[in-house]
Amino acid sequence: MRTTDKQTAKRADKQPRSSPLVPDSVAREIARHDWDSVECGCGRPAGHLVDTMWDAAEGHPAAVHALEGHAFRATRLLAPAPAVCGVLMAVWSAGPPRQATREGLLWALLRLLGTEDDGGSHEAGLYGQCAAHIRTGLPGLRDTAARSPGSVSAAYAEGILRLLDLAL
């Protein structure tokens, strides 16, 4: 058995991950995706992103930044982007994250919206699917933009609203 096969077997034997820091709604969003059936931007199955999504859901901003190259690159979305975006929006909607987490989430959402649709075979396209997820959090995004003018969070939120053509 190769090392990667052992790691895969270990993962299959493990109980689903849980954390007191992650609301049930976010855990369900992570679990509802068949991550291994999607090719990641790094060329491997996207199943390795599950731990990254849990880390992001627990509030680790570095985990959100680590999505670059896996869900998006400079100008394009990659196949895991809609699932990643769904999880990020579940984290956003679950409650007000602490400042560093909020800024990390907003940075990632802005990066996702700042790319071009890759014209994949998805009905709404990768960009359209991400935009639909992000639109579910519009009240919180508007509130963030209005509540702290001049802050990093407000700048990110304003950028997201502009990209969705919903500027304040």
C-alpha positions as CSV (number, residue, x, y, z in Angstrom):
1,M,0.0,0.0,0.0
2,R,1.4,3.4,-1.0
3,T,1.5,6.2,1.6
4,T,-1.3,8.1,-0.1
5,D,-3.5,4.9,-0.1
6,K,-2.8,4.6,3.7
7,Q,-3.8,8.2,4.2
8,T,-6.9,7.6,2.3
9,A,-7.8,4.5,4.2
10,K,-7.1,6.3,7.5
11,R,-9.5,9.1,6.4
12,A,-12.2,6.6,5.5
13,D,-11.9,4.9,8.9
14,K,-12.1,8.2,10.8
15,Q,-15.2,9.5,12.3
16,P,-16.5,12.7,10.7
17,R,-14.7,15.7,12.1
18,S,-16.5,17.8,14.6
19,S,-15.6,20.9,16.6
20,P,-17.4,22.9,19.3
21,L,-16.3,26.0,17.3
22,V,-18.2,25.0,14.2
23,P,-22.0,25.3,14.1
24,D,-24.0,22.4,12.8
25,S,-25.1,24.3,9.8
26,V,-21.5,24.7,8.7
27,A,-20.6,21.1,9.4
28,R,-23.6,20.1,7.2
29,E,-22.5,22.3,4.4
30,I,-19.0,20.8,4.5
31,A,-20.4,17.3,4.6
32,R,-22.9,17.8,1.8
33,H,-20.2,18.1,-0.9
34,D,-18.6,15.1,-2.6
35,W,-15.1,16.7,-2.4
36,D,-13.3,13.7,-3.7
37,S,-15.2,13.7,-7.0
38,V,-14.0,17.2,-7.8
39,E,-10.5,17.9,-9.2
40,C,-8.8,20.5,-7.1
41,G,-6.8,23.3,-8.6
42,C,-3.6,21.6,-7.4
43,G,-4.5,18.5,-9.6
44,R,-5.5,16.1,-6.8
45,P,-9.0,15.2,-5.7
46,A,-10.4,18.1,-3.6
47,G,-11.0,15.8,-0.6
48,H,-7.9,17.3,0.9
49,L,-9.7,20.6,1.2
50,V,-12.1,19.2,3.8
51,D,-9.6,19.8,6.6
52,T,-8.9,23.3,5.3
53,M,-12.6,24.0,5.3
54,W,-12.9,22.8,8.9
55,D,-9.9,25.0,9.9
56,A,-11.6,28.0,8.1
57,A,-14.8,27.2,9.9
58,E,-13.0,27.2,13.2
59,G,-11.8,30.7,12.5
60,H,-8.3,30.3,11.3
61,P,-7.7,33.0,8.7
62,A,-4.6,31.3,7.3
63,A,-6.9,28.4,6.2
64,V,-8.9,30.8,4.1
65,H,-5.8,32.2,2.4
66,A,-4.6,28.7,1.8
67,L,-7.5,28.2,-0.7
68,E,-5.6,30.1,-3.3
69,G,-4.4,27.7,-6.0
70,H,-7.1,25.2,-4.9
71,A,-10.4,27.0,-5.5
72,F,-9.2,30.0,-7.4
73,R,-6.1,31.5,-9.1
74,A,-5.4,35.1,-10.1
75,T,-8.0,35.3,-12.8
76,R,-10.0,32.1,-12.8
77,L,-12.1,29.9,-10.6
78,L,-11.3,26.3,-10.2
79,A,-13.7,23.4,-9.9
80,P,-14.0,23.4,-6.0
81,A,-14.9,27.1,-6.0
82,P,-18.7,26.7,-5.6
83,A,-18.4,24.2,-2.8
84,V,-15.7,26.3,-1.0
85,C,-17.9,29.4,-1.5
86,G,-20.9,27.6,0.0
87,V,-18.9,26.7,3.1
88,L,-17.5,30.2,3.5
89,M,-21.0,31.7,3.3
90,A,-22.2,29.1,5.8
91,V,-19.5,30.3,8.2
92,W,-20.4,34.0,7.4
93,S,-24.1,33.3,8.0
94,A,-23.6,31.3,11.2
95,G,-22.7,34.4,13.2
96,P,-20.4,37.3,13.4
97,P,-16.9,35.9,13.2
98,R,-14.0,37.6,15.0
99,Q,-12.2,40.4,13.1
100,A,-9.3,38.4,11.6
101,T,-11.7,35.6,10.5
102,R,-14.1,38.1,9.0
103,E,-11.4,39.8,7.1
104,G,-10.1,36.4,5.8
105,L,-13.6,35.4,4.7
106,L,-14.3,38.7,3.0
107,W,-10.9,38.5,1.3
108,A,-11.6,35.1,-0.1
109,L,-15.1,36.1,-1.3
110,L,-13.7,39.1,-3.0
111,R,-11.1,36.9,-4.7
112,L,-13.7,34.5,-5.8
113,L,-15.8,37.3,-7.3
114,G,-12.8,39.0,-8.8
115,T,-12.1,36.1,-11.2
116,E,-13.6,35.2,-14.5
117,D,-15.9,32.3,-15.1
118,D,-13.9,29.5,-16.7
119,G,-16.8,28.6,-19.0
120,G,-17.1,25.1,-17.5
121,S,-19.9,22.7,-18.1
122,H,-21.8,23.8,-14.9
123,E,-25.2,25.1,-15.7
124,A,-24.7,28.5,-14.0
125,G,-21.0,28.4,-14.5
126,L,-18.6,28.5,-11.6
127,Y,-18.8,32.2,-11.2
128,G,-22.6,32.2,-11.2
129,Q,-22.7,29.5,-8.6
130,C,-20.3,31.5,-6.4
131,A,-22.2,34.7,-6.9
132,A,-25.5,32.9,-5.9
133,H,-23.9,31.7,-2.6
134,I,-22.6,35.1,-1.8
135,R,-25.9,36.8,-2.5
136,T,-27.4,34.8,0.4
137,G,-25.3,36.9,2.7
138,L,-26.1,40.3,1.4
139,P,-27.6,41.7,4.6
140,G,-24.5,41.0,6.5
141,L,-22.3,42.3,3.8
142,R,-24.2,45.5,3.6
143,D,-24.1,45.9,7.4
144,T,-20.3,45.3,7.4
145,A,-19.8,47.9,4.7
146,A,-21.9,50.5,6.5
147,R,-20.9,49.8,10.1
148,S,-17.2,50.3,9.9
149,P,-16.4,52.8,7.1
150,G,-12.7,52.9,6.2
151,S,-12.0,49.5,7.8
152,V,-10.5,46.5,6.0
153,S,-13.7,44.6,6.4
154,A,-15.8,47.4,5.0
155,A,-13.5,47.8,2.0
156,Y,-13.7,44.1,1.2
157,A,-17.5,44.1,1.7
158,E,-17.9,47.2,-0.5
159,G,-15.7,45.5,-3.2
160,I,-18.0,42.4,-3.1
161,L,-21.1,44.6,-3.4
162,R,-19.6,46.5,-6.3
163,L,-18.7,43.3,-8.1
164,L,-22.3,42.1,-7.6
165,D,-23.5,45.5,-8.9
166,L,-25.2,46.1,-5.5
167,A,-23.1,49.0,-4.2
168,L,-24.5,50.9,-1.3
